[in-house]
Amino acid sequence: MFDLEKFNKQTYTVMTETIDQEVQVFNAQSGGTIELVAKPFQGDFDINASFKLIAGLVRHRDVNNGTNAINQKRLEQIKDVGVKIAAGTDEIVWESAQYRWIMQNPELAAVKIGEQLAKGQIANMLNSGIKSAVSAIRGNTDVTLDKGEQALDYALLTQAGALFGDRSNAIKAWILHSGALTKLQLKALANSERLFTYDSVAVFRDPFGRVFVVTDSPDLVDTNKFNVLGLTEGGVVIANQNDFDGITTHATGKENIQRTYQAEWSYGVSVKGYAWDIAAGGANPNAATLATPTNWKKTATSNKDTAGVLLITQ
């Protein structure tokens, strides 16, 4: 007999185990620049208060005159704001008779759904995180280098890193599309340069030790141009809200008895040094709203304390 409770448990177990494995690998490979974490927060927004950098804090002191008036510097708070996003599946429909006909356990569907759901969740969260980072950084022209007429090469990566000045070594990873990587490889090979040390399938290193994280996220390619993110540690944080809910039901009235499955969950996205504009962007933003640069406001005093840089190439 088909056990709905057991089916739901199997689906959830396969999904969570797959996600845990993938998340651990990804967090390590990305150098901690994009963090997938379990960090639930109440309400629509994740608001974290910190203090602004006090400019010109240290002054020269006149040791011979103790009565001189001095300037005041105010200690001010800033708020980094992340935003919660709701996600879910369509209704998945299948017939247990399909499995029994070929003498397979119908609960095998639980494993397949769990595996696909895990991969889909991770891809969706990563795409939202990358979309948010591209959007937030693009809105800050001081850390955006637009070289849309040139193909990606090491010189452009160096120029982009230089936007962080003496803190360029804080950029730990380049997040880029496979098409951009191909152009980088072709250009380097044409110059008879040794390109990468291959550490794993999807992650490589540049000569400065920064990792390349290659993913075909839609927001890393724009018509005939590529967006390359140079991120600092903790540049993007994607927080699973631990509110996953999945339901399996029976459905009659068709030729064969059907099973249906539907799931929903939510996660938060935050970009270091930027705050989600609650008034302009609102709660539970869709993809287009997340991708609007004016919905992200820079809160960090120094650009060097933000998520990183954006390089636009051909």
Secondary structure, 3 states (H helix, E strand, C coil): CCCHHHHHHHHHHHHHHHHHHHHHHHHHHCCCCEEEEECCCCCCEEEEEEECCCCCCCCCCCCCCCCCCCCCCCCCEEEEEEEEEEEECCCEEEEHHHHHHCCCCCCHHHHHHHHHHHHHHHHHHHHHHHHHHHHHHHCCHHHEEEECCCCCCHHHHHHHHHHHHHHHHHEEEEEECHHHHHHHHHHHHHCCCCCCEECCCCEEECCCCCEEEECCCHHHEECCEEEEEEEECCCEEEEECCCCEEEEEEECCCCCCEEEEEEEEEEEEEECCEEECHHHHCCCCCHHHHCCHHHEEECCCCHHHCCEEEEEEC
